[in-house]
């Protein structure tokens, strides 16, 4: 294996790198949907922002679960926890994007601020809440 390929393999083996790359791809899709909805179709920001954000729900969950975290957690419980996080993120993102024009800034500045904030707290939420590893079953003999 070439040194460049080995370096890329080492880089890709890091969960943080996979998380950022998957998140970056999902961000581009989210911004594109928001731009089409708001700038081209004239949908107000308080409606267009959560619509765009929620449109990528299943895609983002699947990509983060499979590619970034390689999670083996139960799908039902992780989807429930992911849904709770998405609700929180939707409210936070909508508020931040909506506040930007009120502060005299373009909506895209609010979107970037929201993405930076959610990227940071989501990494920890995904790792320790959404895709947390299953706890090993307790050995009944150990309790006796």
DSSP file (Angstrom, degrees, kcal/mol; ACC not computed):
  #  RESIDUE AA STRUCTURE BP1 BP2  ACC     N-H-->O    O-->H-N    N-H-->O    O-->H-N    TCO  KAPPA ALPHA  PHI   PSI    X-CA   Y-CA   Z-CA
    1    1 A X              0   0    0      0, 0.0     5,-0.0     0, 0.0     0, 0.0   0.000 360.0 360.0 360.0 135.6    0.0    0.0    0.0
    2    2 A X     >  -     0   0    0      1,-0.1     4,-2.7     4,-0.0     5,-0.2  -0.288 360.0-114.0 -68.3 156.1    1.3    3.4   -0.9
    3    3 A X  H  > S+     0   0    0      1,-0.2     4,-2.3     2,-0.2     5,-0.2   0.882 118.0  51.2 -58.9 -37.8    2.1    5.9    1.9
    4    4 A X  H  > S+     0   0    0      2,-0.2     4,-2.3     1,-0.2    -1,-0.2   0.920 111.7  46.4 -65.7 -42.8   -0.7    8.2    0.7
    5    5 A X  H  > S+     0   0    0      2,-0.2     4,-2.4     1,-0.2    -2,-0.2   0.888 112.2  51.0 -66.6 -38.6   -3.2    5.3    0.6
    6    6 A X  H  X S+     0   0    0     -4,-2.7     4,-2.3     2,-0.2    -2,-0.2   0.898 109.9  50.2 -64.7 -40.3   -2.0    4.2    4.1
    7    7 A X  H  X S+     0   0    0     -4,-2.3     4,-2.3    -5,-0.2    -2,-0.2   0.911 111.4  48.2 -64.5 -42.4   -2.4    7.8    5.4
    8    8 A X  H  X S+     0   0    0     -4,-2.3     4,-2.9     2,-0.2    -2,-0.2   0.895 110.5  51.6 -64.6 -39.7   -6.0    8.0    4.0
    9    9 A X  H  X S+     0   0    0     -4,-2.4     4,-1.5     2,-0.2    -2,-0.2   0.910 110.9  47.8 -63.7 -42.0   -6.8    4.6    5.5
   10   10 A X  H  < S+     0   0    0     -4,-2.3     4,-0.4     2,-0.2    -2,-0.2   0.911 113.6  48.2 -63.5 -42.0   -5.6    5.7    8.9
   11   11 A X  H >< S+     0   0    0     -4,-2.3     3,-1.4     1,-0.2     6,-0.3   0.933 111.1  49.4 -63.5 -46.8   -7.6    8.9    8.6
   12   12 A X  H 3< S+     0   0    0     -4,-2.9    -1,-0.2     1,-0.3    -2,-0.2   0.761  99.9  67.0 -65.3 -25.3  -10.7    7.1    7.5
   13   13 A X  T 3< S+     0   0    0     -4,-1.5     2,-0.5    -5,-0.2    -1,-0.3   0.653  82.1  92.8 -71.3 -13.4  -10.4    4.7   10.5
   14   14 A X  S <> S-     0   0    0     -3,-1.4     4,-1.9    -4,-0.4     3,-0.4  -0.708  70.3-148.4 -85.4 124.6  -11.1    7.6   12.8
   15   15 A X  H  > S+     0   0    0     -2,-0.5     4,-2.7     1,-0.2     5,-0.2   0.838  96.5  59.4 -59.4 -35.3  -14.8    7.9   13.7
   16   16 A X  H  > S+     0   0    0      2,-0.2     4,-2.2     1,-0.2    -1,-0.2   0.883 105.8  48.1 -63.3 -38.2  -14.5   11.7   14.0
   17   17 A X  H  > S+     0   0    0     -3,-0.4     4,-2.4    -6,-0.3     5,-0.2   0.934 113.0  46.8 -68.3 -46.7  -13.3   12.0   10.4
   18   18 A X  H  X S+     0   0    0     -4,-1.9     4,-2.7    -7,-0.2     5,-0.3   0.910 111.6  53.0 -61.3 -41.2  -16.1    9.8    9.1
   19   19 A X  H  X S+     0   0    0     -4,-2.7     4,-2.6    49,-0.3    -2,-0.2   0.929 111.4  45.4 -58.9 -47.3  -18.6   11.8   11.3
   20   20 A X  H  X S+     0   0    0     -4,-2.2     4,-2.5     2,-0.2    -2,-0.2   0.892 114.1  48.0 -66.6 -40.4  -17.5   15.1    9.8
   21   21 A X  H  X S+     0   0    0     -4,-2.4     4,-2.0     2,-0.2    -2,-0.2   0.933 115.1  44.2 -67.4 -45.7  -17.5   13.8    6.2
   22   22 A X  H  X S+     0   0    0     -4,-2.7     4,-2.4    -5,-0.2    -2,-0.2   0.936 115.5  49.2 -62.7 -45.5  -20.9   12.3    6.5
   23   23 A X  H  X S+     0   0    0     -4,-2.6     4,-2.5    -5,-0.3    -2,-0.2   0.882 108.5  53.6 -61.3 -39.2  -22.2   15.4    8.3
   24   24 A X  H  X S+     0   0    0     -4,-2.5     4,-2.0     2,-0.2    -1,-0.2   0.906 109.4  47.9 -62.3 -42.0  -20.7   17.6    5.6
   25   25 A X  H  X S+     0   0    0     -4,-2.0     4,-1.7     2,-0.2    -2,-0.2   0.924 113.3  47.3 -64.3 -44.5  -22.5   15.7    2.9
   26   26 A X  H  X S+     0   0    0     -4,-2.4     4,-2.4     1,-0.2    -2,-0.2   0.861 108.8  56.2 -65.6 -35.6  -25.8   15.9    4.8
   27   27 A X  H  X S+     0   0    0     -4,-2.5     4,-2.9     2,-0.2     5,-0.3   0.920 104.8  51.9 -61.1 -44.9  -25.2   19.6    5.4
   28   28 A X  H  X S+     0   0    0     -4,-2.0     4,-2.1     1,-0.2    -1,-0.2   0.905 111.0  47.5 -60.3 -41.4  -24.9   20.3    1.7
   29   29 A X  H  X S+     0   0    0     -4,-1.7     4,-2.2     2,-0.2    -1,-0.2   0.920 112.6  49.7 -64.3 -43.0  -28.2   18.5    1.0
   30   30 A X  H  X S+     0   0    0     -4,-2.4     4,-2.5     1,-0.2    -2,-0.2   0.921 112.1  46.7 -62.0 -46.7  -29.9   20.4    3.9
   31   31 A X  H  X S+     0   0    0     -4,-2.9     4,-2.8     1,-0.2    -1,-0.2   0.880 110.7  53.2 -65.5 -37.8  -28.7   23.8    2.6
   32   32 A X  H  X S+     0   0    0     -4,-2.1     4,-2.4    -5,-0.3    -1,-0.2   0.923 110.8  46.1 -63.7 -43.3  -29.7   23.0   -0.9
   33   33 A X  H  X S+     0   0    0     -4,-2.2     4,-2.9     2,-0.2     5,-0.2   0.920 113.7  49.1 -64.5 -43.1  -33.2   22.1    0.2
   34   34 A X  H  X S+     0   0    0     -4,-2.5     4,-3.0     2,-0.2     5,-0.5   0.912 111.2  49.8 -62.4 -42.9  -33.4   25.2    2.3
   35   35 A X  H  X>S+     0   0    0     -4,-2.8     4,-1.5     2,-0.2     5,-1.4   0.929 113.4  45.6 -62.2 -46.2  -32.2   27.4   -0.5
   36   36 A X  I  X>S+     0   0    0     -4,-2.4     5,-2.1     3,-0.2     4,-0.6   0.948 117.0  44.8 -62.4 -48.0  -34.7   25.9   -3.0
   37   37 A X  I  <5S+     0   0    0     -4,-2.9     6,-2.8    -5,-0.2    -2,-0.2   0.938 127.0  26.6 -63.3 -47.6  -37.6   26.2   -0.5
   38   38 A X  I  X5S+     0   0    0     -4,-3.0     4,-0.9     4,-0.2    -3,-0.2   0.963 130.0  32.4 -83.8 -55.3  -36.8   29.7    0.7
   39   39 A X  I  <5S+     0   0    0     -4,-1.5    -3,-0.2    -5,-0.5    -2,-0.1   0.871 131.0  28.9 -76.8 -37.0  -35.0   31.5   -2.1
   40   40 A X  I  <<S+     0   0    0     -5,-1.4    -3,-0.2    -4,-0.6    -4,-0.1   0.872 132.0  31.0 -91.4 -40.1  -36.6   29.9   -5.1
   41   41 A X  T  4<S-     0   0    0     -5,-2.1    -3,-0.2    -6,-0.3    -2,-0.2   0.576  98.7-126.5 -97.9 -10.0  -40.1   29.0   -3.8
   42   42 A X     <  +     0   0    0     -4,-0.9     2,-0.3    -6,-0.3    -4,-0.2   0.686  47.1 161.9  76.8  18.4  -40.5   31.8   -1.3
   43   43 A X        -     0   0    0     -6,-2.8    -1,-0.2    -7,-0.2    -2,-0.1  -0.567  47.6-105.5 -71.1 132.2  -41.3   29.6    1.7
   44   44 A X    >>  -     0   0    0     -2,-0.3     4,-3.1     1,-0.1     3,-1.6  -0.248  26.6-116.2 -58.9 146.1  -40.8   31.7    4.9
   45   45 A X  H 3> S+     0   0    0      1,-0.3     4,-2.6     2,-0.2     5,-0.3   0.857 112.0  60.1 -53.6 -42.5  -37.6   30.8    6.9
   46   46 A X  H 34 S+     0   0    0      1,-0.2     4,-0.3     2,-0.2    -1,-0.3   0.734 118.2  32.2 -63.1 -17.5  -39.5   29.5   10.0
   47   47 A X  H <> S+     0   0    0     -3,-1.6     4,-1.8     2,-0.1    -2,-0.2   0.815 118.9  50.3 -99.6 -45.6  -41.2   26.9    7.8
   48   48 A X  H  X S+     0   0    0     -4,-3.1     4,-2.6     1,-0.2     5,-0.2   0.857 105.0  59.0 -64.0 -36.7  -38.4   26.2    5.2
   49   49 A X  H  X S+     0   0    0     -4,-2.6     4,-2.4    -5,-0.3    -1,-0.2   0.959 110.6  37.5 -63.0 -54.0  -35.7   25.7    7.9
   50   50 A X  H  > S+     0   0    0     -4,-0.3     4,-2.9    -5,-0.3     5,-0.2   0.860 114.8  56.5 -68.9 -30.1  -37.3   22.8    9.7
   51   51 A X  H  X S+     0   0    0     -4,-1.8     4,-1.6     2,-0.2    -2,-0.2   0.951 112.2  41.5 -61.9 -47.5  -38.7   21.3    6.5
   52   52 A X  H  X S+     0   0    0     -4,-2.6     4,-0.7     2,-0.2    -2,-0.2   0.915 116.1  50.3 -64.4 -43.1  -35.2   21.2    5.0
   53   53 A X  H >< S+     0   0    0     -4,-2.4     3,-0.6    -5,-0.2    -2,-0.2   0.910 114.6  42.7 -63.1 -44.0  -33.7   19.9    8.3
   54   54 A X  H >< S+     0   0    0     -4,-2.9     3,-1.9     1,-0.2     4,-0.3   0.733  98.8  74.0 -77.0 -22.3  -36.3   17.2    8.7
   55   55 A X  H 3< S+     0   0    0     -4,-1.6     4,-0.3     1,-0.3    -1,-0.2   0.796  98.1  48.0 -61.2 -27.9  -36.1   16.1    5.0
   56   56 A X  T <X S+     0   0    0     -4,-0.7     4,-3.0    -3,-0.6     5,-0.3   0.275  80.4 112.6 -96.2  12.5  -32.8   14.5    5.7
   57   57 A X  H <> S+     0   0    0     -3,-1.9     4,-2.3     1,-0.2     5,-0.2   0.930  81.5  33.5 -51.5 -63.1  -33.9   12.6    8.8
   58   58 A X  H  > S+     0   0    0     -4,-0.3     4,-2.5    -3,-0.2     5,-0.2   0.890 119.9  51.5 -66.1 -40.4  -33.7    9.0    7.6
   59   59 A X  H  > S+     0   0    0     -4,-0.3     4,-2.6     2,-0.2     5,-0.2   0.939 112.5  44.5 -62.9 -47.6  -30.7    9.6    5.3
   60   60 A X  H  X S+     0   0    0     -4,-3.0     4,-2.7     2,-0.2     5,-0.3   0.924 113.1  51.2 -65.2 -44.5  -28.6   11.2    8.0
   61   61 A X  H  X S+     0   0    0     -4,-2.3     4,-2.7    -5,-0.3     5,-0.2   0.949 113.5  44.9 -55.7 -50.3  -29.5    8.6   10.6
   62   62 A X  H  X S+     0   0    0     -4,-2.5     4,-2.7     1,-0.2     5,-0.4   0.920 114.2  47.8 -63.7 -45.3  -28.6    5.8    8.3
   63   63 A X  H  X>S+     0   0    0     -4,-2.6     4,-2.2    -5,-0.2     5,-1.3   0.921 115.6  44.1 -63.5 -44.1  -25.4    7.3    7.1
   64   64 A X  I  <>S+     0   0    0     -4,-2.7     5,-2.6     3,-0.2     6,-0.4   0.920 115.8  48.4 -67.4 -42.6  -24.2    8.2   10.7
   65   65 A X  I  <5S+     0   0    0     -4,-2.7     6,-2.3    -5,-0.3     5,-0.2   0.940 124.0  28.6 -61.3 -49.3  -25.2    4.8   12.0
   66   66 A X  I  <5S+     0   0    0     -4,-2.7    -3,-0.2     4,-0.2    -2,-0.2   0.938 132.9  25.3 -82.8 -49.6  -23.6    2.7    9.3
   67   67 A X  I  <5S+     0   0    0     -4,-2.2    -3,-0.2    -5,-0.4    -2,-0.1   0.948 127.1  34.3 -86.9 -51.8  -20.6    4.8    8.1
   68   68 A X  I   <S+     0   0    0     -5,-1.3   -49,-0.3   -50,-0.2   -50,-0.2   0.926 135.2  15.2 -75.4 -44.2  -19.6    7.1   11.0
   69   69 A X  S   <S-     0   0    0     -5,-2.6    -3,-0.2    -6,-0.2    -4,-0.2   0.595  78.1-143.8-111.2 -12.9  -20.3    5.0   14.0
   70   70 A X        -     0   0    0     -6,-0.4    -4,-0.2    -5,-0.2    -5,-0.1   0.900  35.9-166.0  50.4  43.6  -20.7    1.5   12.7
   71   71 A X        -     0   0    0     -6,-2.3    -1,-0.2    -7,-0.2    61,-0.1  -0.326  33.3-176.8 -71.5 140.7  -23.3    1.0   15.4
   72   72 A X        +     0   0    0     59,-0.2    -1,-0.1    -3,-0.1     3,-0.1   0.195  45.0 128.0-112.0   9.6  -24.7   -2.3   16.4
   73   73 A X  S    S-     0   0    0     58,-0.2    60,-0.1     1,-0.2     2,-0.1  -0.224  77.0 -79.3 -65.0 157.9  -27.2   -0.8   18.9
   74   74 A X     >  -     0   0    0      1,-0.1     4,-2.1     2,-0.0     5,-0.2  -0.360  38.7-138.7 -59.2 132.8  -30.9   -1.8   18.6
   75   75 A X  H  > S+     0   0    0      1,-0.2     4,-2.8     2,-0.2     5,-0.3   0.920  96.6  54.0 -64.3 -45.4  -32.4    0.1   15.7
   76   76 A X  H  > S+     0   0    0      1,-0.2     4,-1.9     2,-0.2    -1,-0.2   0.924 113.1  41.0 -57.9 -48.1  -35.7    0.9   17.5
   77   77 A X  H  > S+     0   0    0      1,-0.2     4,-2.4     2,-0.2    -1,-0.2   0.880 116.2  49.4 -71.0 -36.0  -34.1    2.4   20.6
   78   78 A X  H  X S+     0   0    0     -4,-2.1     4,-2.6     2,-0.2    -2,-0.2   0.863 109.9  51.4 -72.2 -32.9  -31.5    4.3   18.6
   79   79 A X  H  X S+     0   0    0     -4,-2.8     4,-2.5    -5,-0.2    -2,-0.2   0.905 110.5  50.0 -66.2 -40.0  -34.1    5.7   16.2
   80   80 A X  H  X S+     0   0    0     -4,-1.9     4,-2.0    -5,-0.3    -2,-0.2   0.946 113.6  44.0 -61.7 -48.3  -36.1    6.9   19.2
   81   81 A X  H  X S+     0   0    0     -4,-2.4     4,-2.1     1,-0.2    -2,-0.2   0.886 113.4  51.9 -64.9 -38.2  -33.1    8.6   20.8
   82   82 A X  H  X S+     0   0    0     -4,-2.6     4,-2.8     2,-0.2    -1,-0.2   0.900 107.1  53.6 -62.7 -40.5  -32.2   10.0   17.4
   83   83 A X  H  X S+     0   0    0     -4,-2.5     4,-2.4     2,-0.2    -2,-0.2   0.912 107.3  50.6 -61.4 -43.0  -35.7   11.4   17.0
   84   84 A X  H  X S+     0   0    0     -4,-2.0     4,-2.1     1,-0.2    -1,-0.2   0.923 112.2  47.4 -59.7 -43.8  -35.4   13.2   20.4
   85   85 A X  H  X S+     0   0    0     -4,-2.1     4,-3.1     1,-0.2    -2,-0.2   0.899 110.4  52.2 -64.4 -40.8  -32.1   14.7   19.3
   86   86 A X  H  X S+     0   0    0     -4,-2.8     4,-2.9     2,-0.2    -2,-0.2   0.895 107.6  51.8 -63.9 -40.2  -33.6   15.7   15.9
   87   87 A X  H  X S+     0   0    0     -4,-2.4     4,-2.1     2,-0.2     5,-0.2   0.954 113.2  44.7 -60.3 -48.5  -36.5   17.5   17.7
   88   88 A X  H  X S+     0   0    0     -4,-2.1     4,-2.5     1,-0.2    -2,-0.2   0.937 115.6  47.4 -59.9 -47.1  -34.0   19.4   19.9
   89   89 A X  H  X S+     0   0    0     -4,-3.1     4,-3.2     1,-0.2     5,-0.3   0.859 109.2  54.4 -64.3 -36.3  -31.8   20.2   16.9
   90   90 A X  H  X S+     0   0    0     -4,-2.9     4,-2.6     2,-0.2     5,-0.2   0.931 111.2  44.2 -64.1 -45.6  -34.8   21.3   14.8
   91   91 A X  H  X S+     0   0    0     -4,-2.1     4,-2.3    -5,-0.2    -2,-0.2   0.937 117.2  45.7 -63.8 -46.3  -35.9   23.8   17.4
   92   92 A X  H  X S+     0   0    0     -4,-2.5     4,-2.4    -5,-0.2    -2,-0.2   0.935 115.2  46.4 -63.2 -46.7  -32.4   25.1   17.9
   93   93 A X  H  X S+     0   0    0     -4,-3.2     4,-2.9     2,-0.2     5,-0.3   0.924 112.4  50.1 -63.1 -45.4  -31.6   25.3   14.2
   94   94 A X  H  X S+     0   0    0     -4,-2.6     4,-2.5    -5,-0.3     5,-0.2   0.928 112.3  47.6 -60.0 -45.2  -34.9   27.1   13.4
   95   95 A X  H  X S+     0   0    0     -4,-2.3     4,-1.8    -5,-0.2    -1,-0.2   0.908 114.0  46.1 -62.7 -42.8  -34.3   29.6   16.2
   96   96 A X  H  X S+     0   0    0     -4,-2.4     4,-1.3     2,-0.2    -2,-0.2   0.933 115.8  44.7 -67.9 -45.6  -30.7   30.3   15.2
   97   97 A X  H  X S+     0   0    0     -4,-2.9     4,-0.8     1,-0.2    13,-0.2   0.904 114.7  49.0 -66.1 -40.4  -31.5   30.7   11.4
   98   98 A X  H  X S+     0   0    0     -4,-2.5     4,-0.8    -5,-0.3    -1,-0.2   0.829 108.8  54.3 -67.5 -32.6  -34.6   32.8   12.1
   99   99 A X  H  X S+     0   0    0     -4,-1.8     4,-1.4    -5,-0.2    -1,-0.2   0.805  92.4  73.3 -72.4 -29.2  -32.6   35.0   14.5
  100  100 A X  H ><>S+     0   0    0     -4,-1.3     5,-2.7     1,-0.2     3,-1.0   0.933  99.0  42.6 -55.5 -54.4  -29.9   35.8   11.9
  101  101 A X  H ><5S+     0   0    0     -4,-0.8     3,-1.5     1,-0.3    -1,-0.2   0.853 109.8  58.9 -61.8 -32.2  -32.0   38.2    9.7
  102  102 A X  H 3<5S+     0   0    0     -4,-0.8    -1,-0.3     1,-0.3    -2,-0.2   0.785 106.9  48.3 -65.6 -24.7  -33.4   39.8   12.9
  103  103 A X  T <<5S-     0   0    0     -4,-1.4    -1,-0.3    -3,-1.0    -2,-0.2   0.322 127.4-102.1 -94.0   6.4  -29.8   40.6   13.7
  104  104 A X  T < 5S+     0   0    0     -3,-1.5     2,-0.3     1,-0.3    -3,-0.2   0.656  83.9 123.6  83.9  16.7  -29.2   42.0   10.2
  105  105 A X      < -     0   0    0     -5,-2.7    -1,-0.3    -6,-0.2    -2,-0.2  -0.773  69.0 -99.6-108.3 153.6  -27.3   39.0    9.0
  106  106 A X    >>  -     0   0    0     -2,-0.3     3,-1.3     1,-0.1     4,-1.1  -0.387  34.8-115.5 -65.6 150.6  -28.1   36.8    6.0
  107  107 A X  H 3> S+     0   0    0      1,-0.3     4,-2.3     2,-0.2     5,-0.2   0.830 113.5  65.6 -57.2 -32.4  -29.9   33.5    6.9
  108  108 A X  H 3> S+     0   0    0      1,-0.2     4,-2.4     2,-0.2    -1,-0.3   0.824  96.4  56.2 -63.3 -30.0  -27.0   31.5    5.6
  109  109 A X  H <> S+     0   0    0     -3,-1.3     4,-2.4     2,-0.2    -1,-0.2   0.926 108.3  47.5 -65.2 -43.8  -24.9   32.9    8.5
  110  110 A X  H  X S+     0   0    0     -4,-1.1     4,-2.6   -13,-0.2    -2,-0.2   0.897 110.6  52.3 -61.4 -40.2  -27.5   31.6   11.0
  111  111 A X  H  X S+     0   0    0     -4,-2.3     4,-2.5     2,-0.2    -2,-0.2   0.917 109.6  48.5 -63.2 -43.0  -27.4   28.3    9.2
  112  112 A X  H  X S+     0   0    0     -4,-2.4     4,-2.4     2,-0.2    -2,-0.2   0.909 111.7  49.2 -64.3 -41.8  -23.6   28.1    9.5
  113  113 A X  H  X S+     0   0    0     -4,-2.4     4,-2.4     1,-0.2    -2,-0.2   0.926 112.2  49.0 -62.0 -44.0  -23.7   29.0   13.2
  114  114 A X  H  X S+     0   0    0     -4,-2.6     4,-2.9     1,-0.2     5,-0.3   0.900 110.8  50.2 -62.4 -40.9  -26.4   26.4   13.8
  115  115 A X  H  X S+     0   0    0     -4,-2.5     4,-2.5     2,-0.2     5,-0.2   0.910 110.0  49.7 -66.2 -41.7  -24.4   23.7   11.9
  116  116 A X  H  X S+     0   0    0     -4,-2.4     4,-1.7     2,-0.2    -2,-0.2   0.944 114.7  44.7 -61.3 -47.1  -21.3   24.5   13.9
  117  117 A X  H  X S+     0   0    0     -4,-2.4     4,-2.2     1,-0.2     5,-0.3   0.947 116.9  43.7 -63.5 -49.3  -23.2   24.2   17.2
  118  118 A X  H  X S+     0   0    0     -4,-2.9     4,-2.6     1,-0.2     5,-0.2   0.846 109.2  58.2 -68.4 -32.2  -25.1   21.1   16.3
  119  119 A X  H  X S+     0   0    0     -4,-2.5     4,-1.4    -5,-0.3    -1,-0.2   0.918 109.7  44.8 -61.2 -42.7  -22.0   19.4   14.8
  120  120 A X  H  X S+     0   0    0     -4,-1.7     4,-1.1    -5,-0.2    -2,-0.2   0.972 120.0  37.0 -68.5 -54.0  -20.2   19.8   18.1
  121  121 A X  H  X S+     0   0    0     -4,-2.2     4,-2.2     1,-0.2    -2,-0.2   0.825 112.8  59.2 -73.3 -26.9  -22.9   18.6   20.4
  122  122 A X  H  X S+     0   0    0     -4,-2.6     4,-3.7    -5,-0.3     5,-0.3   0.873  97.4  59.9 -67.4 -35.7  -24.2   15.9   18.0
  123  123 A X  H  X S+     0   0    0     -4,-1.4     4,-2.3    -5,-0.2    -1,-0.2   0.949 112.4  38.7 -56.3 -47.6  -20.9   14.1   17.9
  124  124 A X  H  X S+     0   0    0     -4,-1.1     4,-2.6     2,-0.2     5,-0.3   0.876 116.2  51.8 -71.0 -37.2  -21.1   13.5   21.7
  125  125 A X  H  X>S+     0   0    0     -4,-2.2     5,-2.5     2,-0.2     4,-2.1   0.916 112.1  46.6 -65.8 -42.3  -24.8   12.9   21.6
  126  126 A X  I  <>S+     0   0    0     -4,-3.7     5,-2.9     3,-0.2    -2,-0.2   0.953 117.1  43.4 -62.0 -49.1  -24.4   10.3   18.8
  127  127 A X  I  <5S+     0   0    0     -4,-2.3     6,-0.3    -5,-0.3    -2,-0.2   0.892 128.9  24.6 -66.2 -41.8  -21.5    8.6   20.5
  128  128 A X  I  <5S+     0   0    0     -4,-2.6    -1,-0.2    -5,-0.2    -2,-0.2   0.552 136.3  18.6-106.6  -9.0  -22.9    8.5   24.1
  129  129 A X  I  <5S+     0   0    0     -4,-2.1     3,-0.4    -5,-0.3    -3,-0.2   0.681 124.0  34.9-125.7 -60.3  -26.7    8.7   23.6
  130  130 A X  I   <S+     0   0    0     -5,-2.5    -4,-0.2     1,-0.2   -48,-0.2   0.960 133.2  19.9 -70.3 -52.8  -28.0    7.7   20.1
  131  131 A X  S   <S+     0   0    0     -5,-2.9   -59,-0.2    -6,-0.3    -1,-0.2   0.001  84.5 153.0-109.0  27.6  -25.6    5.0   19.1
  132  132 A X        -     0   0    0     -3,-0.4    -4,-0.1    -7,-0.2     3,-0.1  -0.262  53.2-100.9 -59.2 143.5  -24.3    4.0   22.6
  133  133 A X        -     0   0    0     -6,-0.3    -1,-0.1     1,-0.1     2,-0.1  -0.321  42.3 -98.8 -64.5 147.9  -23.1    0.5   22.7
  134  134 A X        -     0   0    0      1,-0.1     2,-0.3    -3,-0.1    -1,-0.1  -0.401  39.3-112.6 -65.2 142.0  -25.4   -2.0   24.4
  135  135 A X        -     0   0    0      1,-0.1    -1,-0.1    -3,-0.1     3,-0.1  -0.572  36.7-107.0 -74.8 137.6  -24.6   -2.8   28.0
  136  136 A X        -     0   0    0     -2,-0.3    -1,-0.1     1,-0.1     2,-0.1  -0.367  39.4-101.8 -65.6 145.2  -23.4   -6.3   28.4
  137  137 A X        -     0   0    0      1,-0.1     2,-0.2    -3,-0.0    -1,-0.1  -0.401  39.2-111.8 -66.0 140.9  -26.0   -8.6   30.1
  138  138 A X        -     0   0    0     -2,-0.1     2,-0.5     1,-0.1    -1,-0.1  -0.526  28.1-116.9 -75.0 140.6  -25.2   -9.2   33.8
  139  139 A X    >>  -     0   0    0     -2,-0.2     4,-0.9     1,-0.2     3,-0.7  -0.680  14.9-149.3 -80.0 121.8  -24.2  -12.7   34.6
  140  140 A X  H 3> S+     0   0    0     -2,-0.5     4,-0.7     1,-0.3     3,-0.5   0.829  97.3  57.1 -61.6 -33.0  -26.8  -14.2   37.0
  141  141 A X  H 34 S+     0   0    0      1,-0.2     3,-0.5     2,-0.2    -1,-0.3   0.813  99.6  58.8 -68.1 -29.5  -24.1  -16.3   38.7
  142  142 A X  H <4 S+     0   0    0     -3,-0.7    -1,-0.2     1,-0.2    -2,-0.2   0.780 102.8  53.6 -70.2 -26.2  -22.1  -13.2   39.5
  143  143 A X  H  <        0   0    0     -4,-0.9    -1,-0.2    -3,-0.5    -2,-0.2   0.695 360.0 360.0 -80.5 -19.0  -25.0  -11.9   41.5
  144  144 A X     <        0   0    0     -4,-0.7    -1,-0.2    -3,-0.5    -2,-0.1   0.479 360.0 360.0 -76.4 360.0  -25.3  -15.1   43.6
